[in-house]
C-alpha cells in the first residue's frame, strides 16, 4: 500500500509540474 501511495504521489507531482509548465508557458 505504501508503494502504491508513493507511485500515486509521484504521478500527481509530475502531473502538477506539467500543468504549471503549460500555465507559465515554459
C-alpha distance matrix in Angstrom:
0.0 3.8 5.4 5.0 6.1 8.5 9.9 10.6 12.3 14.2 15.4 16.4 18.2 20.0 21.0 22.3 24.3 25.8 26.7 28.5 30.3 31.7 32.7 34.5 35.8 34.6
3.8 0.0 3.8 5.4 5.1 6.1 8.7 9.9 10.5 12.3 14.3 15.2 16.3 18.3 19.9 20.9 22.4 24.4 25.5 26.8 28.6 30.4 31.3 32.8 34.2 32.7
5.4 3.8 0.0 3.8 5.4 5.0 6.2 8.7 9.9 10.5 12.4 14.2 15.2 16.6 18.4 19.9 21.1 22.7 24.3 25.8 27.1 28.9 30.3 31.6 32.7 31.0
5.0 5.4 3.8 0.0 3.8 5.4 5.2 6.3 8.7 9.9 10.7 12.3 14.2 15.4 16.5 18.3 20.1 21.2 22.5 24.4 25.9 27.3 28.6 30.4 31.4 30.1
6.1 5.1 5.4 3.8 0.0 3.8 5.4 5.1 6.2 8.6 9.9 10.4 12.2 14.2 15.2 16.3 18.3 19.9 20.8 22.4 24.3 25.8 26.7 28.4 29.8 28.7
8.5 6.1 5.0 5.4 3.8 0.0 3.8 5.4 5.1 6.1 8.6 9.8 10.4 12.3 14.1 15.2 16.5 18.4 19.8 21.0 22.6 24.5 25.6 26.9 28.2 26.6
9.9 8.7 6.2 5.2 5.4 3.8 0.0 3.8 5.5 5.1 6.2 8.6 9.8 10.6 12.2 14.2 15.4 16.6 18.3 20.0 21.2 22.8 24.4 25.9 26.7 25.2
10.6 9.9 8.7 6.3 5.1 5.4 3.8 0.0 3.8 5.4 5.1 6.1 8.5 9.8 10.4 12.1 14.2 15.3 16.3 18.2 19.9 21.2 22.4 24.3 25.3 24.3
12.3 10.5 9.9 8.7 6.2 5.1 5.5 3.8 0.0 3.8 5.5 5.0 6.0 8.5 9.7 10.4 12.2 14.2 15.1 16.3 18.3 20.0 20.8 22.3 23.8 22.6
14.2 12.3 10.5 9.9 8.6 6.1 5.1 5.4 3.8 0.0 3.8 5.5 5.1 6.2 8.6 9.9 10.6 12.4 14.2 15.4 16.6 18.6 20.0 21.2 22.2 20.6
15.4 14.3 12.4 10.7 9.9 8.6 6.2 5.1 5.5 3.8 0.0 3.8 5.4 5.1 6.1 8.6 9.9 10.6 12.2 14.3 15.3 16.7 18.4 20.1 20.8 19.6
16.4 15.2 14.2 12.3 10.4 9.8 8.6 6.1 5.0 5.5 3.8 0.0 3.8 5.4 5.0 6.1 8.6 9.9 10.4 12.2 14.2 15.4 16.4 18.3 19.6 18.8
18.2 16.3 15.2 14.2 12.2 10.4 9.8 8.5 6.0 5.1 5.4 3.8 0.0 3.8 5.4 5.1 6.2 8.7 9.8 10.6 12.4 14.4 15.3 16.5 18.0 16.7
20.0 18.3 16.6 15.4 14.2 12.3 10.6 9.8 8.5 6.2 5.1 5.4 3.8 0.0 3.8 5.5 5.1 6.2 8.6 9.9 10.6 12.6 14.3 15.5 16.1 14.6
21.0 19.9 18.4 16.5 15.2 14.1 12.2 10.4 9.7 8.6 6.1 5.0 5.4 3.8 0.0 3.8 5.5 5.2 6.1 8.7 9.9 10.8 12.4 14.4 15.1 14.5
22.3 20.9 19.9 18.3 16.3 15.2 14.2 12.1 10.4 9.9 8.6 6.1 5.1 5.5 3.8 0.0 3.8 5.4 5.0 6.2 8.6 9.9 10.5 12.3 13.8 13.4
24.3 22.4 21.1 20.1 18.3 16.5 15.4 14.2 12.2 10.6 9.9 8.6 6.2 5.1 5.5 3.8 0.0 3.8 5.4 5.1 6.2 8.8 9.9 10.6 11.8 10.5
25.8 24.4 22.7 21.2 19.9 18.4 16.6 15.3 14.2 12.4 10.6 9.9 8.7 6.2 5.2 5.4 3.8 0.0 3.8 5.4 5.0 6.4 8.8 10.0 10.2 9.4
26.7 25.5 24.3 22.5 20.8 19.8 18.3 16.3 15.1 14.2 12.2 10.4 9.8 8.6 6.1 5.0 5.4 3.8 0.0 3.8 5.4 5.2 6.3 8.7 9.7 10.2
28.5 26.8 25.8 24.4 22.4 21.0 20.0 18.2 16.3 15.4 14.3 12.2 10.6 9.9 8.7 6.2 5.1 5.4 3.8 0.0 3.8 5.4 5.0 6.1 8.2 8.3
30.3 28.6 27.1 25.9 24.3 22.6 21.2 19.9 18.3 16.6 15.3 14.2 12.4 10.6 9.9 8.6 6.2 5.0 5.4 3.8 0.0 3.8 5.5 5.3 5.6 4.9
31.7 30.4 28.9 27.3 25.8 24.5 22.8 21.2 20.0 18.6 16.7 15.4 14.4 12.6 10.8 9.9 8.8 6.4 5.2 5.4 3.8 0.0 3.8 5.6 4.9 6.5
32.7 31.3 30.3 28.6 26.7 25.6 24.4 22.4 20.8 20.0 18.4 16.4 15.3 14.3 12.4 10.5 9.9 8.8 6.3 5.0 5.5 3.8 0.0 3.8 5.5 7.9
34.5 32.8 31.6 30.4 28.4 26.9 25.9 24.3 22.3 21.2 20.1 18.3 16.5 15.5 14.4 12.3 10.6 10.0 8.7 6.1 5.3 5.6 3.8 0.0 3.8 5.6
35.8 34.2 32.7 31.4 29.8 28.2 26.7 25.3 23.8 22.2 20.8 19.6 18.0 16.1 15.1 13.8 11.8 10.2 9.7 8.2 5.6 4.9 5.5 3.8 0.0 3.8
34.6 32.7 31.0 30.1 28.7 26.6 25.2 24.3 22.6 20.6 19.6 18.8 16.7 14.6 14.5 13.4 10.5 9.4 10.2 8.3 4.9 6.5 7.9 5.6 3.8 0.0
